[in-house]
């Protein structure tokens, strides 16, 4: 009896100890934490994400930009250039979290049976999969380090043409790093340095090396969708292509939607009556900190001159241009941060 009791006690303490070891607190106790939509934990070249249960399946916009680029890399690519823009979601499967890339190009009315076929023939690619490291029920801790220490699927940091042109190989992990992780209520910003070897570098590059600083922005998309606007060929807009399989003509219909700002009238009744109204949310552009101070007033004037165009659409005071805030005014400001629209000044 004593032997069984001893075994039970040892087993109980073993299970308790194992559970304690696999809690988020114990796994991250020596790491730097940044709280936000996804809590991030960093130490040396490691970065963990804490993904809450309520975030699973939610739409997250991921924008990848070059924060710093090597000299002589490409005449059309500079600091601030966007390499990719994608919508992803986290999904739990057994003891793993998958990142899936979502696509909205092919659509159908959810009430139409053909929507089942559209779903089956547009299976979302799994960009990455991570083992869940903890035992907590409401949040999942994943080691996402390798995801950011590579040109991972979806990031498109170096496009195939440039890879072939310079004979660029894979990332050299010894010369790459996770530089920072900053979490906020609606977004998280990751800064990483990636170094690549090149067997056919530009003439002035004698190191056979390209190093980049990369910024990844993850921002939770609003649950309330904005109104769509169809493309009109008489006006030049950037567009999004769609294919609708719910056509009554028994064929797929292709159409385009314009990319636009979410302008909504603050006073809807006045707007309907034809009065000029302010938007619920202004469009704010910040000047690049690199912009020479002598030119800044003229840049601001040029940006805000666009207000006269929006007045034709019934809005006033839509666009505001601002100088970049100082560290004291806004310590979180960064031209790469997706929350700040920035006019870049490129050397």
N, C-alpha and C positions, 0 to 999 in steps of 0.2 A: 504493500500500500504506500509506504514511504517513497519507494522507488518511483511509482507512478506519479505521486504528488510532486516529486522533484523534477521529473520529466515535464510535467504540466507547467510548473513554475518557470523552468528554463525556456520552454517553448513560448510561454506568454511573453517573457521579457525579450525573447528573440524577435517575435512578431512586432512588439512595441518598438523595439530599437530599429527594425527594418522600416517600419512605417515612419518613424521620426526622421530617418536618413533620407526618405524620399519625399519629404514635404518641400514646398517651394522655399520656405524660409531657410531650411537647413542646406539646400542645394545652392543657395545664392548668398549665403551669409557673408562671404568675403568679397562680393561683387558690388560695383557701383550701380545703384538703382535710379531709374528715371521713370516717374509715374505718369500715366496718361491712358489713352485709349488702349494701347498695348504696353504694359510695363516692360521696360527693357533693362537688362542687367549686363554689364560689361566688366571684363577684367583681362588685361593684356590683349590677346587677339581673339578672345572669346566674346560672343554676344548671345544671350538668351532672350527669347520673347515669352512673356506670359500672356496667353490668349484666353480671355474670359469666355465662358460658355455662351453668353449672349451675343458674342461677335461671330460665332460660327454661322456660315451661310450668308453673312452680310456682304454687300458689295463694297469693295475697297479699291479705290483708284491708286495705281502705282505709277509714278513718274520718275524716270531715271535721267539724270543730267550729268554732264561733265563739269565739275567744279573747277578743275585745273587740267590743262592739256600740255603735252610736250611741245617744244619748239619745232617748227617745220613739219608738223604732223599732217595737216590737210588745210588747204586754203579756205575751205567752206565750213570748217568745224572749229569752234572756239569755246572758251569757258562760258558756260551757260547753255550750250547746245543740248537739246533733248535727244536722247538716243532711243527712248521707248515710252509708250503710254499704254497701259493695259489695266483692265479691271479683273481683280482676282477675288477669291473667297477661300476661307479656311474651312475644311471639312474634316470631321473626325471619322476614322475608320479603324476599328479595333484599338490597338495601342499606338496609333500614329495620327498625326495631323498632316493632311495633304493640302498643298496650295494648288488650286485649279484656276486656269485662265478662262474667263467667261467671254462668250461671244454673242453679239446681238445683231449680226448681219442678216441671218435667216430667221424669219419670224412667221407666226401664224396666230390667229385668234385662238385663245385657250379653250373656247367652246367648240371649236371646229376639230373633228377627229384627226384631221391631218396634222394637228399640232403634235400629236404623239410621234408621228413619223419624223417631223422636223427635229424633235428632241433626240430621237434615236440616231439620227444621221448627223448630229452636230455635238457629239460627245466631247465634253471639255477636256483638254489635255492637262495632265498632272505635271506641273512645273517642278515640284519638289515634294519630298515626303520626309517627315521628321518623327523620330521616336519620342513619345511623351515620357518625360523623365520623372514625373512626380505622381503622388497618389491622391492629391487634392481633387475634390469632385467638381468644383465650380470654375476652375482655371487650369490651363494646361501649359506646362513649361517645356519649351523645345530649344535645343541648341541649333541656332540658325547661322552659325559662323561661316560654314563652307558656302552657304548660299550667297553671302555677300563677299566672299573672298574668291569669287570666280565670275566669269562672264556667263552667268547662269541663264538658262532658257527664259526668254522674255525680256532680258535686259538689253541685248543687242548693243553692248558697249562699243565693240568694234565690228563694223559691218563686214560682210563677206568680201566685198570688193577691196577694201583696205587691207584685210587679212591676207588676201592673195597678192596684192600689190607689194606689200612689205614682208611677206612670208612670216607672218606673226604666229608664234606658238602659243602655248597655254600659259596661264598665270604662274609666276614664280612666287610660291607662298612665302618663301624666306624673305622676300623683299616687298611683301604686301602686308596690309594691316587694316584693322578696324579702328578708325580714328575717333569716332564719337557716335553716340546714340542719344537723341533727345526726344522724349515723349511728351505729347500735349493732349488736351481733352479730345481733339478730333483727328490728330495726325501724329505721325512719328517720322523723324528725319534721321537717316543713317548716312554717315560719311565714311568712306573707305578709300584706301590707296591700293591700286592694283598695278603690278609691274609685269610686263611681257618682254620676252626676248624676240628679236627680229633678225632674220637671216639676210634681209635685203633692205636695210634702213635707208632713209633719205641721205643724200650726199654729205650733209653737214653733221649727221649723227654718227659719231665714231664709237659710241658705247654699245651699239646694237641692242639698245634698250628703250622701251617706251614705258613711262610711268604716268598714271592718271589718278586724279582724285575724283571719286564718283559720289554723287549725292542721290540717295533714294528717298522719295517721299511716298509715304503710305497715308492716305486720307479716307476716312469713312464717308461714303456718299450719302446724301440725304435720303430718308425714307420716302419723302413726298417728291414725286417726280415733277419735273418742269414740263411745260407745254412744248410740243414739238412745232417746228415750222418747216414747211416743205420748200425745197429749192425751186427758185424761179430762174430760168436760164438768162433772163434779161438783166440779172444782177449778179455780179461776181462774188461768190462766197466760198469759204472752205466747207466741204460737205462730208457727210457720212452716208455710205451706200447701204441700202436695205433691199432684201428680197422677201416679198410677202407671198406665202403659199396658200393664203385663204381667199385668193381671187375668185370671184364669181364666174370668171371667164375660163375656168378650168385650166389655168396655167399660172406660172409664177409671175408676179409683177415686180419689176425693179423700180425703185424710186430713190430720191436723195433727200436728206434732211440737212439743214444748215447748222453749222457750229455757231453758237451764239452765247451771249451773256444772259444770265437769268435776271432780266429786267421786269420787275413787277411794280405797278403803281402803289404808292403809299396810300393815296386817297382814290379808291377805285371809282367812286361815284363821280368825283370831279373829272377823272380821266375819261369816263364814258360820256360826260357832258362836253368834252372837247377842250377842257382847261389843261394848261401845262402843269404837270405834277412832278414831284420828286420821286425817285424810286425807293423801294423799301431798303435796298442796299446799294450804295454807290459803287462805281468801279474806281478803285484806287490804284494808281500806278506810282511806284517808287523809282526814283532815279538810282542808277548804279552808283555805289560809293566811289567808283573810279572816274565818274564824270567830272571834268574840270569845273571848278566853282564859277568861273566867269561865264560858262555856257548854260548853267543850270536854269536861270530865269527864262531863257529862250526855249529850252526844252519843255519847261512847265507850260509856257504859253502855247507852244505847238500842240501839246497833248490836250490841253483844255479847250483849244479851238474846236475840237470835235463835238463839243456840247451843242453847237448850232445845228449839227446834223441830227442829233437825237431830239432836238426840239420839233423837228418835222414829224417825229413819231410820237409826239405828245409828252416828252419827258424834259425836265430841266435839271441842271446841276447833277448830271449823270456822272461825268468823269472828273476826278480830282487827281492832280499830280502833286507829289510831295518829294521833298528832299529825303535822302536816306536818314533814318533815325540814328542818333548816336547810341553808344553802348548804354549810356545812362538812361536815355529815353526808351529804348527797347532792346534789352540784352539778348533777346531771342532772334532779332532780325538777321536774315540771311537771304541774299538774292536767289539762292537755290531752293529755299523753303517754299513749298507749294502754296502757302497762304498769302504770299506776297507777290503781286504782279510787278515785275521789274523791267525797266528799259535798260538794256545792257549797253555799256560803252566799251567797245572792244579795240584793243591795240592791234 
